[in-house]
Amino acid sequence: MNAKEDLIIPDEFEDFFKILNEKSVPTRYPDMLFGILKEFKKTNTKQFITKGKKVLKWIKGKSV
């Protein structure tokens, strides 16, 4: 893939990126951090990590 090619993000990752972006906002604002920490339970944290690994694998496949 060269720099001029458009990167088409698979639908399954678009939703993940939207959710991840929403979750990352409070980490930039310390006053909101404690509220989001309540949302991060073991189960959904594992789901974020699993999906993140899939995204990284997809990105690595695109950068060859």
mmJSON file of the N, C-alpha and C atoms, coordinates in Angstrom:
{"data_MODEL":{"atom_site":{
"group_PDB":["ATOM","ATOM","ATOM","ATOM","ATOM","ATOM","ATOM","ATOM","ATOM","ATOM","ATOM","ATOM","ATOM","ATOM","ATOM","ATOM","ATOM","ATOM","ATOM","ATOM","ATOM","ATOM","ATOM","ATOM","ATOM","ATOM","ATOM","ATOM","ATOM","ATOM","ATOM","ATOM","ATOM","ATOM","ATOM","ATOM","ATOM","ATOM","ATOM","ATOM","ATOM","ATOM","ATOM","ATOM","ATOM","ATOM","ATOM","ATOM","ATOM","ATOM","ATOM","ATOM","ATOM","ATOM","ATOM","ATOM","ATOM","ATOM","ATOM","ATOM","ATOM","ATOM","ATOM","ATOM","ATOM","ATOM","ATOM","ATOM","ATOM","ATOM","ATOM","ATOM","ATOM","ATOM","ATOM","ATOM","ATOM","ATOM","ATOM","ATOM","ATOM","ATOM","ATOM","ATOM","ATOM","ATOM","ATOM","ATOM","ATOM","ATOM","ATOM","ATOM","ATOM","ATOM","ATOM","ATOM","ATOM","ATOM","ATOM","ATOM","ATOM","ATOM","ATOM","ATOM","ATOM","ATOM","ATOM","ATOM","ATOM","ATOM","ATOM","ATOM","ATOM","ATOM","ATOM","ATOM","ATOM","ATOM","ATOM","ATOM","ATOM","ATOM","ATOM","ATOM","ATOM","ATOM","ATOM","ATOM","ATOM","ATOM","ATOM","ATOM","ATOM","ATOM","ATOM","ATOM","ATOM","ATOM","ATOM","ATOM","ATOM","ATOM","ATOM","ATOM","ATOM","ATOM","ATOM","ATOM","ATOM","ATOM","ATOM","ATOM","ATOM","ATOM","ATOM","ATOM","ATOM","ATOM","ATOM","ATOM","ATOM","ATOM","ATOM","ATOM","ATOM","ATOM","ATOM","ATOM","ATOM","ATOM","ATOM","ATOM","ATOM","ATOM","ATOM","ATOM","ATOM","ATOM","ATOM","ATOM","ATOM","ATOM","ATOM","ATOM","ATOM","ATOM","ATOM","ATOM","ATOM","ATOM","ATOM","ATOM"],
"id":[1,2,3,4,5,6,7,8,9,10,11,12,13,14,15,16,17,18,19,20,21,22,23,24,25,26,27,28,29,30,31,32,33,34,35,36,37,38,39,40,41,42,43,44,45,46,47,48,49,50,51,52,53,54,55,56,57,58,59,60,61,62,63,64,65,66,67,68,69,70,71,72,73,74,75,76,77,78,79,80,81,82,83,84,85,86,87,88,89,90,91,92,93,94,95,96,97,98,99,100,101,102,103,104,105,106,107,108,109,110,111,112,113,114,115,116,117,118,119,120,121,122,123,124,125,126,127,128,129,130,131,132,133,134,135,136,137,138,139,140,141,142,143,144,145,146,147,148,149,150,151,152,153,154,155,156,157,158,159,160,161,162,163,164,165,166,167,168,169,170,171,172,173,174,175,176,177,178,179,180,181,182,183,184,185,186,187,188,189,190,191,192],
"type_symbol":["N","C","C","N","C","C","N","C","C","N","C","C","N","C","C","N","C","C","N","C","C","N","C","C","N","C","C","N","C","C","N","C","C","N","C","C","N","C","C","N","C","C","N","C","C","N","C","C","N","C","C","N","C","C","N","C","C","N","C","C","N","C","C","N","C","C","N","C","C","N","C","C","N","C","C","N","C","C","N","C","C","N","C","C","N","C","C","N","C","C","N","C","C","N","C","C","N","C","C","N","C","C","N","C","C","N","C","C","N","C","C","N","C","C","N","C","C","N","C","C","N","C","C","N","C","C","N","C","C","N","C","C","N","C","C","N","C","C","N","C","C","N","C","C","N","C","C","N","C","C","N","C","C","N","C","C","N","C","C","N","C","C","N","C","C","N","C","C","N","C","C","N","C","C","N","C","C","N","C","C","N","C","C","N","C","C","N","C","C","N","C","C"],
"label_atom_id":["N","CA","C","N","CA","C","N","CA","C","N","CA","C","N","CA","C","N","CA","C","N","CA","C","N","CA","C","N","CA","C","N","CA","C","N","CA","C","N","CA","C","N","CA","C","N","CA","C","N","CA","C","N","CA","C","N","CA","C","N","CA","C","N","CA","C","N","CA","C","N","CA","C","N","CA","C","N","CA","C","N","CA","C","N","CA","C","N","CA","C","N","CA","C","N","CA","C","N","CA","C","N","CA","C","N","CA","C","N","CA","C","N","CA","C","N","CA","C","N","CA","C","N","CA","C","N","CA","C","N","CA","C","N","CA","C","N","CA","C","N","CA","C","N","CA","C","N","CA","C","N","CA","C","N","CA","C","N","CA","C","N","CA","C","N","CA","C","N","CA","C","N","CA","C","N","CA","C","N","CA","C","N","CA","C","N","CA","C","N","CA","C","N","CA","C","N","CA","C","N","CA","C","N","CA","C","N","CA","C","N","CA","C","N","CA","C","N","CA","C","N","CA","C"],
"label_alt_id":[null,null,null,null,null,null,null,null,null,null,null,null,null,null,null,null,null,null,null,null,null,null,null,null,null,null,null,null,null,null,null,null,null,null,null,null,null,null,null,null,null,null,null,null,null,null,null,null,null,null,null,null,null,null,null,null,null,null,null,null,null,null,null,null,null,null,null,null,null,null,null,null,null,null,null,null,null,null,null,null,null,null,null,null,null,null,null,null,null,null,null,null,null,null,null,null,null,null,null,null,null,null,null,null,null,null,null,null,null,null,null,null,null,null,null,null,null,null,null,null,null,null,null,null,null,null,null,null,null,null,null,null,null,null,null,null,null,null,null,null,null,null,null,null,null,null,null,null,null,null,null,null,null,null,null,null,null,null,null,null,null,null,null,null,null,null,null,null,null,null,null,null,null,null,null,null,null,null,null,null,null,null,null,null,null,null,null,null,null,null,null,null],
"label_comp_id":["MET","MET","MET","ASN","ASN","ASN","ALA","ALA","ALA","LYS","LYS","LYS","GLU","GLU","GLU","ASP","ASP","ASP","LEU","LEU","LEU","ILE","ILE","ILE","ILE","ILE","ILE","PRO","PRO","PRO","ASP","ASP","ASP","GLU","GLU","GLU","PHE","PHE","PHE","GLU","GLU","GLU","ASP","ASP","ASP","PHE","PHE","PHE","PHE","PHE","PHE","LYS","LYS","LYS","ILE","ILE","ILE","LEU","LEU","LEU","ASN","ASN","ASN","GLU","GLU","GLU","LYS","LYS","LYS","SER","SER","SER","VAL","VAL","VAL","PRO","PRO","PRO","THR","THR","THR","ARG","ARG","ARG","TYR","TYR","TYR","PRO","PRO","PRO","ASP","ASP","ASP","MET","MET","MET","LEU","LEU","LEU","PHE","PHE","PHE","GLY","GLY","GLY","ILE","ILE","ILE","LEU","LEU","LEU","LYS","LYS","LYS","GLU","GLU","GLU","PHE","PHE","PHE","LYS","LYS","LYS","LYS","LYS","LYS","THR","THR","THR","ASN","ASN","ASN","THR","THR","THR","LYS","LYS","LYS","GLN","GLN","GLN","PHE","PHE","PHE","ILE","ILE","ILE","THR","THR","THR","LYS","LYS","LYS","GLY","GLY","GLY","LYS","LYS","LYS","LYS","LYS","LYS","VAL","VAL","VAL","LEU","LEU","LEU","LYS","LYS","LYS","TRP","TRP","TRP","ILE","ILE","ILE","LYS","LYS","LYS","GLY","GLY","GLY","LYS","LYS","LYS","SER","SER","SER","VAL","VAL","VAL"],
"label_asym_id":["A","A","A","A","A","A","A","A","A","A","A","A","A","A","A","A","A","A","A","A","A","A","A","A","A","A","A","A","A","A","A","A","A","A","A","A","A","A","A","A","A","A","A","A","A","A","A","A","A","A","A","A","A","A","A","A","A","A","A","A","A","A","A","A","A","A","A","A","A","A","A","A","A","A","A","A","A","A","A","A","A","A","A","A","A","A","A","A","A","A","A","A","A","A","A","A","A","A","A","A","A","A","A","A","A","A","A","A","A","A","A","A","A","A","A","A","A","A","A","A","A","A","A","A","A","A","A","A","A","A","A","A","A","A","A","A","A","A","A","A","A","A","A","A","A","A","A","A","A","A","A","A","A","A","A","A","A","A","A","A","A","A","A","A","A","A","A","A","A","A","A","A","A","A","A","A","A","A","A","A","A","A","A","A","A","A","A","A","A","A","A","A"],
"label_entity_id":["1","1","1","1","1","1","1","1","1","1","1","1","1","1","1","1","1","1","1","1","1","1","1","1","1","1","1","1","1","1","1","1","1","1","1","1","1","1","1","1","1","1","1","1","1","1","1","1","1","1","1","1","1","1","1","1","1","1","1","1","1","1","1","1","1","1","1","1","1","1","1","1","1","1","1","1","1","1","1","1","1","1","1","1","1","1","1","1","1","1","1","1","1","1","1","1","1","1","1","1","1","1","1","1","1","1","1","1","1","1","1","1","1","1","1","1","1","1","1","1","1","1","1","1","1","1","1","1","1","1","1","1","1","1","1","1","1","1","1","1","1","1","1","1","1","1","1","1","1","1","1","1","1","1","1","1","1","1","1","1","1","1","1","1","1","1","1","1","1","1","1","1","1","1","1","1","1","1","1","1","1","1","1","1","1","1","1","1","1","1","1","1"],
"label_seq_id":[1,1,1,2,2,2,3,3,3,4,4,4,5,5,5,6,6,6,7,7,7,8,8,8,9,9,9,10,10,10,11,11,11,12,12,12,13,13,13,14,14,14,15,15,15,16,16,16,17,17,17,18,18,18,19,19,19,20,20,20,21,21,21,22,22,22,23,23,23,24,24,24,25,25,25,26,26,26,27,27,27,28,28,28,29,29,29,30,30,30,31,31,31,32,32,32,33,33,33,34,34,34,35,35,35,36,36,36,37,37,37,38,38,38,39,39,39,40,40,40,41,41,41,42,42,42,43,43,43,44,44,44,45,45,45,46,46,46,47,47,47,48,48,48,49,49,49,50,50,50,51,51,51,52,52,52,53,53,53,54,54,54,55,55,55,56,56,56,57,57,57,58,58,58,59,59,59,60,60,60,61,61,61,62,62,62,63,63,63,64,64,64],
"pdbx_PDB_ins_code":[null,null,null,null,null,null,null,null,null,null,null,null,null,null,null,null,null,null,null,null,null,null,null,null,null,null,null,null,null,null,null,null,null,null,null,null,null,null,null,null,null,null,null,null,null,null,null,null,null,null,null,null,null,null,null,null,null,null,null,null,null,null,null,null,null,null,null,null,null,null,null,null,null,null,null,null,null,null,null,null,null,null,null,null,null,null,null,null,null,null,null,null,null,null,null,null,null,null,null,null,null,null,null,null,null,null,null,null,null,null,null,null,null,null,null,null,null,null,null,null,null,null,null,null,null,null,null,null,null,null,null,null,null,null,null,null,null,null,null,null,null,null,null,null,null,null,null,null,null,null,null,null,null,null,null,null,null,null,null,null,null,null,null,null,null,null,null,null,null,null,null,null,null,null,null,null,null,null,null,null,null,null,null,null,null,null,null,null,null,null,null,null],
"Cartn_x":[0.836,0.0,0.88,0.581,1.372,0.605,1.269,0.697,-0.554,-0.72,-1.864,-3.104,-2.954,-4.106,-4.987,-6.285,-7.213,-7.247,-7.278,-7.371,-8.847,-9.319,-10.707,-10.758,-11.409,-11.49,-12.682,-12.446,-13.552,-14.627,-15.881,-17.008,-16.837,-16.318,-16.173,-15.23,-14.297,-13.361,-13.898,-14.747,-15.292,-16.022,-16.872,-17.597,-16.629,-15.62,-14.625,-13.893,-13.504,-12.799,-13.679,-14.97,-15.887,-15.989,-16.152,-16.257,-14.95,-13.837,-12.53,-12.302,-12.705,-12.561,-13.398,-14.613,-15.469,-14.854,-14.234,-13.632,-12.344,-11.675,-10.389,-10.549,-11.675,-11.873,-11.693,-12.355,-12.177,-10.736,-9.953,-8.567,-7.756,-8.246,-7.574,-7.989,-9.048,-9.574,-9.672,-8.704,-8.617,-9.902,-10.673,-11.905,-12.914,-12.829,-13.774,-13.257,-12.011,-11.375,-12.058,-12.417,-13.003,-14.356,-15.086,-16.365,-16.187,-15.18,-14.978,-14.375,-13.636,-13.039,-14.111,-15.277,-16.38,-16.88,-16.705,-17.17,-16.224,-14.974,-13.989,-13.926,-14.718,-14.712,-13.813,-13.493,-12.577,-13.056,-14.341,-14.874,-14.754,-15.243,-15.18,-13.762,-12.915,-11.512,-10.848,-11.136,-10.595,-11.096,-12.354,-12.904,-12.178,-11.865,-11.109,-9.727,-9.074,-7.736,-7.789,-8.756,-8.907,-9.149,-10.072,-10.379,-9.164,-8.475,-7.273,-6.202,-6.044,-5.067,-5.461,-6.765,-7.235,-6.954,-7.159,-6.884,-5.395,-4.549,-3.102,-2.671,-3.239,-2.922,-3.347,-4.522,-5.014,-4.101,-3.701,-2.818,-1.475,-0.916,0.376,0.266,-0.867,-1.088,-1.177,-1.63,-1.751,-0.433,0.472,1.717,2.835,2.533,3.573,3.833],
"Cartn_y":[-1.179,0.0,1.242,2.168,3.394,4.513,5.636,6.739,7.328,7.162,7.755,6.87,5.627,4.732,5.082,4.953,5.15,3.892,4.089,2.974,2.726,1.552,1.201,0.371,0.917,0.252,-0.701,-1.951,-2.914,-2.452,-2.746,-2.339,-2.774,-3.983,-4.479,-3.612,-2.932,-2.073,-0.651,-0.198,1.156,1.337,0.403,0.485,0.468,-0.384,-0.48,0.85,1.482,2.766,3.853,3.85,4.839,4.646,3.41,3.115,3.458,3.082,3.358,4.857,5.61,7.057,7.644,7.163,7.634,7.329,6.16,5.76,6.521,6.99,7.656,9.115,9.728,11.141,11.405,10.641,10.913,10.738,9.933,9.761,11.027,11.911,13.185,14.251,13.954,14.911,14.224,14.461,13.744,13.765,14.837,14.905,13.853,13.401,12.417,10.98,10.829,9.514,8.524,8.957,8.023,7.501,8.3,7.846,6.72,6.817,5.781,4.516,4.652,3.466,2.488,3.001,2.14,1.269,1.739,1.003,-0.134,-0.044,-1.029,-2.204,-3.183,-4.427,-5.412,-6.498,-7.488,-8.012,-8.3,-8.873,-7.918,-6.68,-5.785,-5.298,-5.279,-4.939,-6.007,-7.269,-8.362,-8.254,-7.857,-7.691,-6.581,-5.478,-4.397,-4.875,-5.639,-6.142,-7.104,-7.995,-8.955,-8.238,-7.294,-6.548,-5.713,-5.132,-4.349,-5.186,-6.418,-7.324,-7.625,-7.781,-8.024,-6.815,-5.624,-4.392,-4.301,-4.575,-4.519,-5.519,-6.703,-7.718,-7.232,-6.622,-6.092,-4.971,-4.068,-2.96,-3.485,-4.451,-5.025,-5.656,-6.284,-6.871,-5.823,-4.632,-3.533,-2.822,-2.906,-2.135,-2.883,-4.033,-4.827,-4.281],
"Cartn_z":[0.0,0.0,0.0,-0.885,-0.885,-0.2,-0.012,0.763,0.12,-1.171,-1.863,-1.832,-1.47,-1.406,-0.222,-0.423,0.684,1.54,2.813,3.735,4.03,3.692,3.949,5.225,6.217,7.513,7.508,7.861,7.927,8.912,8.589,9.44,10.887,11.083,12.456,13.288,12.637,13.36,13.53,12.619,12.731,14.057,14.399,15.672,16.851,16.768,17.832,18.0,16.887,16.96,17.577,17.253,17.828,19.342,19.766,21.199,21.906,21.301,21.892,22.031,21.025,21.09,22.226,22.369,23.464,24.826,24.932,26.201,26.479,25.439,25.645,26.059,25.76,26.101,27.592,28.471,29.905,30.398,29.705,30.156,29.932,29.064,28.818,29.828,30.552,31.52,32.878,33.743,35.025,35.855,35.787,36.573,36.145,34.892,34.367,34.507,34.859,34.872,35.808,36.994,37.956,37.488,36.746,36.202,35.203,34.36,33.342,33.942,35.004,35.625,36.092,36.436,36.854,35.707,34.475,33.301,32.907,33.295,32.867,33.832,33.53,34.287,33.557,34.2,33.64,32.274,32.167,30.929,29.751,29.918,28.769,28.484,29.489,29.255,28.4,28.687,27.866,26.431,26.263,24.919,24.161,24.842,24.215,23.783,24.632,24.322,23.14,23.133,22.041,20.72,20.717,19.485,19.07,20.031,19.734,19.063,19.504,18.88,17.435,17.184,15.818,14.933,15.487,14.741,14.409,15.38,15.141,14.072,14.117,13.116,11.721,11.635,10.366,9.863,10.764,10.389,9.89,10.598,10.179,8.804,8.515,7.189,6.101,6.437,5.47,5.229,6.169,6.063,5.358,4.809,4.137,2.757],
"occupancy":[1.0,1.0,1.0,1.0,1.0,1.0,1.0,1.0,1.0,1.0,1.0,1.0,1.0,1.0,1.0,1.0,1.0,1.0,1.0,1.0,1.0,1.0,1.0,1.0,1.0,1.0,1.0,1.0,1.0,1.0,1.0,1.0,1.0,1.0,1.0,1.0,1.0,1.0,1.0,1.0,1.0,1.0,1.0,1.0,1.0,1.0,1.0,1.0,1.0,1.0,1.0,1.0,1.0,1.0,1.0,1.0,1.0,1.0,1.0,1.0,1.0,1.0,1.0,1.0,1.0,1.0,1.0,1.0,1.0,1.0,1.0,1.0,1.0,1.0,1.0,1.0,1.0,1.0,1.0,1.0,1.0,1.0,1.0,1.0,1.0,1.0,1.0,1.0,1.0,1.0,1.0,1.0,1.0,1.0,1.0,1.0,1.0,1.0,1.0,1.0,1.0,1.0,1.0,1.0,1.0,1.0,1.0,1.0,1.0,1.0,1.0,1.0,1.0,1.0,1.0,1.0,1.0,1.0,1.0,1.0,1.0,1.0,1.0,1.0,1.0,1.0,1.0,1.0,1.0,1.0,1.0,1.0,1.0,1.0,1.0,1.0,1.0,1.0,1.0,1.0,1.0,1.0,1.0,1.0,1.0,1.0,1.0,1.0,1.0,1.0,1.0,1.0,1.0,1.0,1.0,1.0,1.0,1.0,1.0,1.0,1.0,1.0,1.0,1.0,1.0,1.0,1.0,1.0,1.0,1.0,1.0,1.0,1.0,1.0,1.0,1.0,1.0,1.0,1.0,1.0,1.0,1.0,1.0,1.0,1.0,1.0,1.0,1.0,1.0,1.0,1.0,1.0],
"B_iso_or_equiv":[0.0,0.0,0.0,0.0,0.0,0.0,0.0,0.0,0.0,0.0,0.0,0.0,0.0,0.0,0.0,0.0,0.0,0.0,0.0,0.0,0.0,0.0,0.0,0.0,0.0,0.0,0.0,0.0,0.0,0.0,0.0,0.0,0.0,0.0,0.0,0.0,0.0,0.0,0.0,0.0,0.0,0.0,0.0,0.0,0.0,0.0,0.0,0.0,0.0,0.0,0.0,0.0,0.0,0.0,0.0,0.0,0.0,0.0,0.0,0.0,0.0,0.0,0.0,0.0,0.0,0.0,0.0,0.0,0.0,0.0,0.0,0.0,0.0,0.0,0.0,0.0,0.0,0.0,0.0,0.0,0.0,0.0,0.0,0.0,0.0,0.0,0.0,0.0,0.0,0.0,0.0,0.0,0.0,0.0,0.0,0.0,0.0,0.0,0.0,0.0,0.0,0.0,0.0,0.0,0.0,0.0,0.0,0.0,0.0,0.0,0.0,0.0,0.0,0.0,0.0,0.0,0.0,0.0,0.0,0.0,0.0,0.0,0.0,0.0,0.0,0.0,0.0,0.0,0.0,0.0,0.0,0.0,0.0,0.0,0.0,0.0,0.0,0.0,0.0,0.0,0.0,0.0,0.0,0.0,0.0,0.0,0.0,0.0,0.0,0.0,0.0,0.0,0.0,0.0,0.0,0.0,0.0,0.0,0.0,0.0,0.0,0.0,0.0,0.0,0.0,0.0,0.0,0.0,0.0,0.0,0.0,0.0,0.0,0.0,0.0,0.0,0.0,0.0,0.0,0.0,0.0,0.0,0.0,0.0,0.0,0.0,0.0,0.0,0.0,0.0,0.0,0.0],
"pdbx_formal_charge":[null,null,null,null,null,null,null,null,null,null,null,null,null,null,null,null,null,null,null,null,null,null,null,null,null,null,null,null,null,null,null,null,null,null,null,null,null,null,null,null,null,null,null,null,null,null,null,null,null,null,null,null,null,null,null,null,null,null,null,null,null,null,null,null,null,null,null,null,null,null,null,null,null,null,null,null,null,null,null,null,null,null,null,null,null,null,null,null,null,null,null,null,null,null,null,null,null,null,null,null,null,null,null,null,null,null,null,null,null,null,null,null,null,null,null,null,null,null,null,null,null,null,null,null,null,null,null,null,null,null,null,null,null,null,null,null,null,null,null,null,null,null,null,null,null,null,null,null,null,null,null,null,null,null,null,null,null,null,null,null,null,null,null,null,null,null,null,null,null,null,null,null,null,null,null,null,null,null,null,null,null,null,null,null,null,null,null,null,null,null,null,null],
"auth_seq_id":[1,1,1,2,2,2,3,3,3,4,4,4,5,5,5,6,6,6,7,7,7,8,8,8,9,9,9,10,10,10,11,11,11,12,12,12,13,13,13,14,14,14,15,15,15,16,16,16,17,17,17,18,18,18,19,19,19,20,20,20,21,21,21,22,22,22,23,23,23,24,24,24,25,25,25,26,26,26,27,27,27,28,28,28,29,29,29,30,30,30,31,31,31,32,32,32,33,33,33,34,34,34,35,35,35,36,36,36,37,37,37,38,38,38,39,39,39,40,40,40,41,41,41,42,42,42,43,43,43,44,44,44,45,45,45,46,46,46,47,47,47,48,48,48,49,49,49,50,50,50,51,51,51,52,52,52,53,53,53,54,54,54,55,55,55,56,56,56,57,57,57,58,58,58,59,59,59,60,60,60,61,61,61,62,62,62,63,63,63,64,64,64],
"auth_comp_id":["MET","MET","MET","ASN","ASN","ASN","ALA","ALA","ALA","LYS","LYS","LYS","GLU","GLU","GLU","ASP","ASP","ASP","LEU","LEU","LEU","ILE","ILE","ILE","ILE","ILE","ILE","PRO","PRO","PRO","ASP","ASP","ASP","GLU","GLU","GLU","PHE","PHE","PHE","GLU","GLU","GLU","ASP","ASP","ASP","PHE","PHE","PHE","PHE","PHE","PHE","LYS","LYS","LYS","ILE","ILE","ILE","LEU","LEU","LEU","ASN","ASN","ASN","GLU","GLU","GLU","LYS","LYS","LYS","SER","SER","SER","VAL","VAL","VAL","PRO","PRO","PRO","THR","THR","THR","ARG","ARG","ARG","TYR","TYR","TYR","PRO","PRO","PRO","ASP","ASP","ASP","MET","MET","MET","LEU","LEU","LEU","PHE","PHE","PHE","GLY","GLY","GLY","ILE","ILE","ILE","LEU","LEU","LEU","LYS","LYS","LYS","GLU","GLU","GLU","PHE","PHE","PHE","LYS","LYS","LYS","LYS","LYS","LYS","THR","THR","THR","ASN","ASN","ASN","THR","THR","THR","LYS","LYS","LYS","GLN","GLN","GLN","PHE","PHE","PHE","ILE","ILE","ILE","THR","THR","THR","LYS","LYS","LYS","GLY","GLY","GLY","LYS","LYS","LYS","LYS","LYS","LYS","VAL","VAL","VAL","LEU","LEU","LEU","LYS","LYS","LYS","TRP","TRP","TRP","ILE","ILE","ILE","LYS","LYS","LYS","GLY","GLY","GLY","LYS","LYS","LYS","SER","SER","SER","VAL","VAL","VAL"],
"auth_asym_id":["A","A","A","A","A","A","A","A","A","A","A","A","A","A","A","A","A","A","A","A","A","A","A","A","A","A","A","A","A","A","A","A","A","A","A","A","A","A","A","A","A","A","A","A","A","A","A","A","A","A","A","A","A","A","A","A","A","A","A","A","A","A","A","A","A","A","A","A","A","A","A","A","A","A","A","A","A","A","A","A","A","A","A","A","A","A","A","A","A","A","A","A","A","A","A","A","A","A","A","A","A","A","A","A","A","A","A","A","A","A","A","A","A","A","A","A","A","A","A","A","A","A","A","A","A","A","A","A","A","A","A","A","A","A","A","A","A","A","A","A","A","A","A","A","A","A","A","A","A","A","A","A","A","A","A","A","A","A","A","A","A","A","A","A","A","A","A","A","A","A","A","A","A","A","A","A","A","A","A","A","A","A","A","A","A","A","A","A","A","A","A","A"],
"auth_atom_id":["N","CA","C","N","CA","C","N","CA","C","N","CA","C","N","CA","C","N","CA","C","N","CA","C","N","CA","C","N","CA","C","N","CA","C","N","CA","C","N","CA","C","N","CA","C","N","CA","C","N","CA","C","N","CA","C","N","CA","C","N","CA","C","N","CA","C","N","CA","C","N","CA","C","N","CA","C","N","CA","C","N","CA","C","N","CA","C","N","CA","C","N","CA","C","N","CA","C","N","CA","C","N","CA","C","N","CA","C","N","CA","C","N","CA","C","N","CA","C","N","CA","C","N","CA","C","N","CA","C","N","CA","C","N","CA","C","N","CA","C","N","CA","C","N","CA","C","N","CA","C","N","CA","C","N","CA","C","N","CA","C","N","CA","C","N","CA","C","N","CA","C","N","CA","C","N","CA","C","N","CA","C","N","CA","C","N","CA","C","N","CA","C","N","CA","C","N","CA","C","N","CA","C","N","CA","C","N","CA","C","N","CA","C","N","CA","C","N","CA","C","N","CA","C"],
"pdbx_PDB_model_num":[1,1,1,1,1,1,1,1,1,1,1,1,1,1,1,1,1,1,1,1,1,1,1,1,1,1,1,1,1,1,1,1,1,1,1,1,1,1,1,1,1,1,1,1,1,1,1,1,1,1,1,1,1,1,1,1,1,1,1,1,1,1,1,1,1,1,1,1,1,1,1,1,1,1,1,1,1,1,1,1,1,1,1,1,1,1,1,1,1,1,1,1,1,1,1,1,1,1,1,1,1,1,1,1,1,1,1,1,1,1,1,1,1,1,1,1,1,1,1,1,1,1,1,1,1,1,1,1,1,1,1,1,1,1,1,1,1,1,1,1,1,1,1,1,1,1,1,1,1,1,1,1,1,1,1,1,1,1,1,1,1,1,1,1,1,1,1,1,1,1,1,1,1,1,1,1,1,1,1,1,1,1,1,1,1,1,1,1,1,1,1,1]
}}}
